[in-house]
Amino acid sequence: MSEHIRGYLRDRALPHIWCAGCGHGTVLGCLLRAIQKAGLDQDKTVIVSGIGCSSRATGYMNFDTLHTTHGRALAFATGIKLARPELKVIVITGDGDAAAIGGNHLIHAARRNIGITTICFNNYVYGMTSGQYSPSTPTGSLATTSPFGSIDIPFDLSRLVQAAGGAYVARATTYHVTMLTNLITEALRVDGFSFVEALSQCPTYFGRRNKRGTAVDMLNWFRDNSVNKKALSKLPPEQVEGKIIVGELYRATELKEYTKAYRELVERAKGGVRP
């Protein structure tokens, strides 16, 4: 880790409390390198999280950070961006935090196209509270709350955000470190709502209960079960079925960022100009 990246961490908060083999440290490393590549001003970047394993990351990051209530990171972040639109606002969230209690905040932040970059650390499970199934847990998977296998159909969070109106959507796994770093870098450069789904291994709860082996085994599974979106047109359907599609999934070209539209509305109201 470079000295500059090291400056993005609060040494006094380390060592971290993530389990051995957890992929969240990898995602955090990708985010820090992306912040460096995007050239963000550390003093003008705010990072917000809710509650969950992923949300602990804000405690380790040497920025202005908020560790907020469960599922409400995007609500807090929206307030920050509206009050101080010149700031770069990043949300760190998990699959449960973002898609269950925080699901409405996610779709409305996306449809407004507000200038927030959201990184979803998706490990398919509620890891912090002992492994309950989450909105992204694959059907049939075991969890403490689905001991005979979950019957729920999981959310495809990336498709959900795209359908809701987000400007940029991407996905990668903790195996695809360079790709994930580059996708987060691009997301940080988007003038609008950007969403990167980072699939992360949880060997302690999801992996152990579902007999996925070690953290290395889970990384190899990501490798063997992912297909780059750029290769889709060259592959027969049978090689794509059931695979994780990684890469840049969607980019809008003509969407106005919400705080800019809001400021224009304020100026029109001041001048008494109606549509």
N, C-alpha and C positions, 0 to 999 in steps of 0.2 A: 504494500500500500504506500503510495507516494506521500511525502510530507504534507503536500497541499491537501490531499484527501484526508489525511490524519487530522488536519485542522478543522474538518467538518464534524469531528466527533468530540463528545464531552468525556475526556479521559476519566474524570472523577466518577462517572456513572457506570464505568466498566469494571469488571466483566459483565457481559449481558446475562440475562436469565433464561434465554431460549434453550430448549433441550439439545443434547448432543445430536448432530445430524439434521437438525431443522434447517429448512431452506431459507428461512427468513433473513438470516445474516447475508446470504448470497444476494437476495433481492435488495437489501439495504446497501450493500456494496455497489451494485449496479446503479442504484439511484444516486449515490454519492458521486460516482464517476460520470454519470449523465449530467449532474449539476455542474461539474467541472467542465465537461465538453460543451455544454450550452452556454458557458460563460456567465452564469447567474451571479449577481451581487449577493454575497452572503448576508449583508445587512439589510437587503431589500427582499428577502425571501422568507416566507412564513410557512411553516409546516404544521398541519393539523391532523390529529388522529382521534379515533373514538375509543372503543374498549375491545380488547382481544389481544392475542399473541402478537399480531402485526403492529397493533397500535402502540406497543411499548417502544417502538423504534424512535418515536419523537423524543423520548427521554435520553437517547444516546446521541442525538444530533445537535450540533453546536450552532443552532439557528434560533430565531424567535419561534417558539413552538407552543402548541396548545394540545393537551391531552384531555379530550372532552368526554361527554357522556356517550353511552352506548348508542350507536347508529346515527349520531347527530353531527359527525365531523363535517359533513357537507353543508349543514345548516350554519354552523359556526363559520366555515370557510366562505360561504356566500356573504355573510355579514361583513367579514373582513374585506373581501374583494369589492363590495359596494361602497364601503367606507373609504378604502384606500386602493383604488383601482390600479395605481402605479406599482403596487407590490406584486411579486410572483407568489401565488398561493398554490401549495401542493397538499393534497390529502392522501394520507396513508390509511388504508382500511383493509379489513378482511372480508371473506366471502359471507360470513354471517352478519358482521357489522354493516356491510354495504347492501346486502340483498334481502335480509329479513327485517329487523327493526328499522334499518335505514333505507329500505327499498324505495319508498316514496321520495326521499330526498335525492336518491340517485337518479331516478327517471326525470325529476323536475329540474335538477341541475343540468342534466343533459339536454332537455328540451329548451331550456332558456339559453343554452350555449354560453354560459358564463365562463369566464377565463380562469378555470381551475383545472389543474392537472391531477388526476386521481390514479393512484397506483393501488390495485387490489391484490393483496397477497392471498392467493386462493390455494388453500391446502385441503379443501373438500370436507372440513370438519371444524367443529368448535373445539379448538385445542386447549384454550386457556381454562375451560370449565370441564375438562375431563372427557372430551371426545363425543359429544352429542352430534347427531347428524345435522347438516346445515343445508341451505337452499341449493348448494352446488354438489352435494354428496351424490355420487353415481347411484342409479337405481340398483338395488340388490346389495349394496355395501352394508357392512356391519358397523354399528356404533353403539354407544352406551344406551341410546334411546331407540335403537333399531336392532336389537339382539338377534332377530331372525331375518334381517335384511330390510333396507329401506324400500318402500313401495312408491315413494315420491319420484316424479320426473324432475331432474335437476334443471335449474336455470342455466342457460348459456349467457353468461353475463355480458360478454362482448356483443352478441347479437342484440341483447336487451338495450344496451346503451346506444348502439347504432340506430335501432328502431325508434328510440326515444328522441333522437335528434342530435346526438353528440357530433362534434366536428372531426374527431380523430379517435380511432379505435385500433388497438393492437394487442397481440398476445404472444408470450413466449414462456418458456419454462426455466427452472433453475439449472437445467443442463445447458441451455442455450445462453450462456452468460454474455457473450459479445453481442448477440442479437438483442437480448433484453436491454442491455446498456444503450444500444443504438436506438431502439424503439422508444425508450424513456426520453432520450435526448430529443428525438423528433417531437414527442408529445409536449415537452417543455417549451418548444418553439412555436407551438400552435396558438393562434389568437382566438381562443374559444375553449369549449369544454373538451378535454382530451382524457382518454381512459386507456390504461395499460393493465391487462390482466396477466399477472405473474403467477404461474402455476408452481407451487412450492411443496416439497415433500414434508410430510409429518410422520416420521417413523414411530414416534412414541404412541400415538393414538390411531390414526388412520392406517398406517402401514402395519403395525403390530396386529391390530384386530382383523385386518383383511389379508394377512399373510403375504404382504408385499416385500418382506425381507428387510435388509438393511437400508440405510439412507443411500448407499451406493447402488443397491438393487433398484431403488425407486428412481434414481437419476437415470439409470440405464433403461428403465421402463419408459420414462419421458422420451429418451432418445429414440427408442424403437417404435414408439407409438405416436410420433409427431410427423407432420408433413408441412413443409413450407408452402405458404399460399402461392408463391411464385411457380411452384412445380405442379399445381393442381391440374392445369390444362394438359400436361404431358403424361398424366397417370391414368390408368383405367380405373373405373369406379370401384372395383373390388379392392384396390390398393389404398383407397381413400376412406372407405366405409369404416366408421368407428375410430378414426384417427383424430388426434388433436391438430387443428389447423393453427400454425404459428406464423408470425410475421405481421406486417401492416395489413389490417383487415379492411379498413375504411378510412377515407379522408374526404371531407367535404371541401368544396372550393369557394362557395359563395354564401357564407353565413356570417351575419353581423354578430360580433361579440356583445354580450348582454349589457355590460356596464357602459359600453360606448353608446348603445341604443338608449340606455337609461339617461345618460347625460344629455343626449340630443333631445329627449323628451322634456327634460327639465328646462332646457333653453327655450324650447317652443312654448312651454307653459309660462315662462317668465315674460315672453313677448306676446302672450295671448294668441299664439298661432295654433289653430286647430287643423287637423287633417282635412 
